[in-house]
Amino acid sequence: MGWSRHHKTGLIYHSPQRALDGYTLVSTRGGTWTNLIDMKGNICHRWEDLDGIMYARLLPNGNLLLRSGVADEAEGMGGSSKSLKELDWESNVVWEYKNPMLHHDFRRLPNGNTVALTWEVLPESIAVNVKGGYIDENSTTHMYADKIIEVDLKGNLVKEIRLWENLDFDEDQICFLENRKEWTHANSLDFTNDGDFLVSFRQTSTIGIVDNETGAYKWKWGPGTVSHQHNPNMLNNGNILLFDNGAHRRGMNYSRLLEVNPANDEIEWEYLGDPAMSFYSYNISNAERLSNGNTLVCEGAPGRLFEVTQSGDIVWEYISPHFVYSATSAGGSVFGYSNAVFRAHRYEATFAGFKDHDLDPNKYSNLNRIFS
């Protein structure tokens, strides 16, 4: 979408007959709050944490599991966080795991453990063989790679999988327009329907299915088809939905949504803006398939959320009116006064975590009046 300090924010459009009724969870990148908004864009609940809330998800009990603000130890890498926290409905911290190498994504398991992405320094003998990328004044003296960790409720390490150990130097090359301080830059962690890990590597434009036990890659796909994608997630039919950002794409940059069948690598559904350049987010962003068959989209950089049908009709659209000022991002890019959203999620009114909780927007009438 085009940028303007004067464009309308808040609710842009809503077709109640075609959109999935519910509440959308939205965190402004770099802010200290997460808002739960209704279909009219009204705040119905807000969590706050002074350490910052870069990204959050709701747990089945209604608590908020979040990734906090940037860690100083991360040496300027985007997606960094100091800790993972769980807040109750009143924003009290009921659980926290601190690790300055945490970044981007996490999931709470049914047994109460938490899996998350972290960085670690690559052995120099491996780093020197990684191909691609460039070196400049923002480069580190070493190269980072990604791993998945699992911790219990006491913060004890239960398991770790080094995602770099089964990569291929020839296949997994860094985009020549990206810095060599990281090999892969994992920006997403999810599960397949069979319980394996589903990961996304921005630096190499690769999506992978990783064996939950061995760390071996069962499937890798992406280079030459997608460009610096985010948030692959597996649908009930076994296909993978993802946000193809399109940064560094040959020719004009534009974003799109893809549904790919990992059994044959065929793209079975695609959504583009009309014109294509009207839909674009250089970084962050996500898409999730809703129970009515529509797709909720977070066009992250401009803070635009919308719901689109399978035929490409937009039936709900909202531009976040909640801005924060950031002189530079962790990656060194100037963001300025921004309403960027890493990801957004829609929860239906019947979601178990809402039981016995007040979702009356009148509680936040002052905020809703300011941002309406």
N, C-alpha and C positions, 0 to 999 in steps of 0.2 A: 504494500500500500504506500501511497505518497505521504511524506512527512509535512506537517504544518503545525505551528504552535496554535493555530486558530481552528483546527478541525474539531468536530464534535466528539466528545467522549461520553462514556456511560453506555446505556442501551441505544443501539442504532436501529435494530429491527427485531421483531418477534412475531412469528406465526404460531399461535398457540395450538392450532389444529395439527401442525406438522412437526413441531419441535418436541423433544422429550422433556417433560416437566421434571424439575428437580432443582438442586442447588450446586453451584459451581465453586470449587475451591481455588482461590487465586492469591499468589504471593508476589508482590513486586520485588524484583531482583535488587538486593541491596537494602531492602526495608527491614523493619522490625515487627512486622505484622503479617498475618494471613487472614484474608476475608472469605467468608462463606456468603455468596450472593444468590438471590433468587432470580427467577427468569426475567424480572423487571430491572435487574441490576442493583437492587437494594441490598445493603449489608444486613444479614440476618444474624451473623455471629462473627466475632473477631478474636483471634488469639494474638498475644504480643509476647516478645522476648527480646531483651536488650542486646543479646549476643547476635541478633539478626536472624531472619528466616529467609534463606535463599530458595528453599523448596520444601514442600510439605505434602503429606498424604494423610488421610483419615484411617484410623484403625477401626475394626468392627465394634469396639466399645465406645467409640466417639472421641477417643483421645487423638491428639495430633502428633504424628511422628515427623520430625523435621531435620533438615540439614542446616546448621547454623552458619554464621558469618565466616569470612575468609581467615585462614590461618597464616600467620607471618612466615612460617617455615616453608610455605609452598613455593617460594621463589618466583612469584609472579605468574603462576599457572592458573588458567581459568577453571572455574568449577570447584575451587578449594573450599573446605570448611574445617572449623576447629573441632566440631563434635556433632554427634547425633543426639537429639533430645526427644523425649516424649512428654507432652504437656496434657494435662487434664482439661476439662471444659472451661475451667476458670484460669487457665494459663499457668498453673502450678507445675513445676518440673517434677515428674514422678520417676524418670529414668534418664540417665545420660551416659554416653560413651565418648570419651575424649581421645582423639588421635589426629594430630596435625596433618597426616597424610590422607585423610578422608577426602573424597571428592565425588561430585555428581549424583550418585544414585545409591539406593538402599531398598531393602524389603524386610518386613517382619515375617518370620516363619510361624507356622501353626504351633510349634513347640515353644514359642516365646523367644527363640534366638533371633538374631538380626544378621543379615548378609549385607555387605557394602563393598563399594569400590575403594581401593586405596592405591597410592603410588609407592614404588620403591625404586632405589637407584639400581640401574642395570650394571652388571659386571662390565668392566672396560673391554674385556675380551669379546663380549657380545656387542656392545655399543659400536665398536669400530667397524663392524660388519653390516650395520643397518644402513640401508641405502635411501637416498633422497633427502629432502629438506635443505635448509640453509642455516648458516651461522652468522649472528650479528651481535651487537652489544647487549641484547636481551638474552642471549644464550647462556646456559649454565655450563660449568666445567665438567658436568657429567650428564648422562641421559637417564630420564625416568621411564619406567614402564608400569603397567597396571597389574594388579592382582585382586582377587576376590577373597574377602575374609568373612568368616562367620564367628560371631561372639555371642556368649550367653548373657543372661540378665545381669551377671556380676562383672561383665566386661572381659571374661576369660576367652582367649582365642580357642575356638573349637576346630576350625579348619581354615586352610588357605589354599588357593589355586593361583599359581603364577601364570597369568594369561600370555606372557611372552615366551614361555618355554617351548611351546609347540608352533610358533610362528615360522615363516619361511622368509629368508632374506630377499629372495627374488620376487616372491609374490606380494609380500607385505612391505611395500616401499612408501615412505613418507611423501606426501604431495610436495613438489618442489617449491611451492609458495608458503610452506609451513616451516616453523622453527624446529631445529633438531633437538631441542631440550626434552622432548618426549618422543617416544617411538609411536605409540598408538593413540593416546588420549581417549580412553574409554569414556563415553558420555551417557551410557545407559546400561542398566542391569535388570533383567527380567527372567522369567522362567518359561520354558516351553510347556506344552500340555503333558509331556512325559516327565517333567521335573528336571530337565537339563537347563543350563544357563543360556540365556540369549543376550548377547553383548553387541555393542556398537562401537567401532573405532573411528573417530573423526579424522585423525591424521592420515589414515590409509583408505578412507571411504569403504570400509569393510564391515559387514555384519556377520556374526558367527554364532553357531550353536556349539556349546562347550559341554562335554561330558561332566556331569556333576561330581563324579568320583575321580576320574583320571585326569581331567583337564585337557583331554584330546579334543580336537575340533572335528565334529561330525559333519559340519557344513560351513562353508564360507562363500560369501557372495557380495558383489557390489562394485568393485573397481571398474571404471569405464561405463557404468550404468547410473550410479548415484554419486553424489558429490557432497561429502562432509555432512552426512545424514545424522538424524537423532531419533531416539525413542522407538526402535523396532519392538513390537509387541505381538505375540501370537494370538490369533483369533480362534474361536471354537472350531472352525473348519480346518485348522492346521496351517492356514496361510499367515503371512507376517505383514502387518500394517506398519508403515514407517513414514516419517517426515523427511523427505529428501530436500535439504536446504538449498542445494544448488550453488553454493559459494565455490568459486574457482572453476565453475563449469566452462567448458569451451563455448565461446560465443557469449550470448546474453545470459546473465545470471537470473534465475527465477527458481522459485520453490514449487514443489508438487507433493502430493500424497500418492503413495504406491501401496498396492496389496500384491505381494509376490508369493507364489507357491514354491516352497523350498524343495518339493519333490522333483520339480522340473525346471525351476528358475524362471518360470513364465510369469509375467505381470498380468494379473487378472482384473485389476481395477486401478484407475488413475484419476486424480483430480488436479486440474490446473486452474489458475486464475484466468479471467477473460477481460483484457489481454493478459498473457502469461506474466508480464512484469508487474501486474497489479497485486500479485501474491508472492511475497519474498521476505524471508528472514535469514540474514547471513549466518546467525548462530542460534543456539538454544531451540525451543519449540517442541511440540508433540502433537499426536493425533491418537484418539481412542474411539473404537467402535462402540456405539450405544445399543441398548437393548431393542430400540425401534428400528435398527438398521442404519440410522444416520451416523455421522462421524463428528465428534467434537474436535475442533482444531484450535491449537494455540500457535498463532503466528507471533513468536515470542518477542523479537526485537522491538516491534512497534506496539506491543501490548494488546494485540487484537485477538479476540476469541470469537469463533463462529461455529455454528452447527450446519453441516451440509448433508443433503440427501445423496443417495447412490447415483441419482441422475445429475447431481451437481448444483442443485438449488440451495441457496443459503436461506435457512429458516429461522435463524437466531444469530444476532451479531452484537458484540459488545466490545468497546475499546476502554481499557482500564483508565480511569481518571486519577489513579493513585501513582504519583511520581516521587522519585527520590533523586538527589543530586549525587553524582559520582564523577569526580574529576577524571579519573582513569580507571579502567577495569583491571582485574588481576593480570590480564594478558597484555596490558599496555595500550589498549584502544580507548579513545576518548568516548565516553558514553554521555557525559553531561547530565542534563535534566531528563530522566528516563522513566518510562512506565513499563520497562521490559519484564516479561514473565517467563521464567524457565520452563514451567509446565503448568497445565491446569487440568482439573478432573471434575467430572459431573457425577453427583450422587443423587439417586432418586429419593423421593420423599419417604419411601418405605425402608430406606437404609437403616439397619439395626442400630447404628451409632447415634441416630437422632432421637431414639426413644427416650421419653421423659425430659427432653431438652427443649427449651423455649427458642423458637426460630422467628419470633415476632420482629419485623424490621423496625417497628416503632421504638424499640430500645435504642436504636442507633439513628434516631430521627435527625439529630444534629449533623452527623456525618453524611447521612443520605441527602440532606438538604444542601450541604456544601458541594457534594459531588454529583448532584443531579443536573 
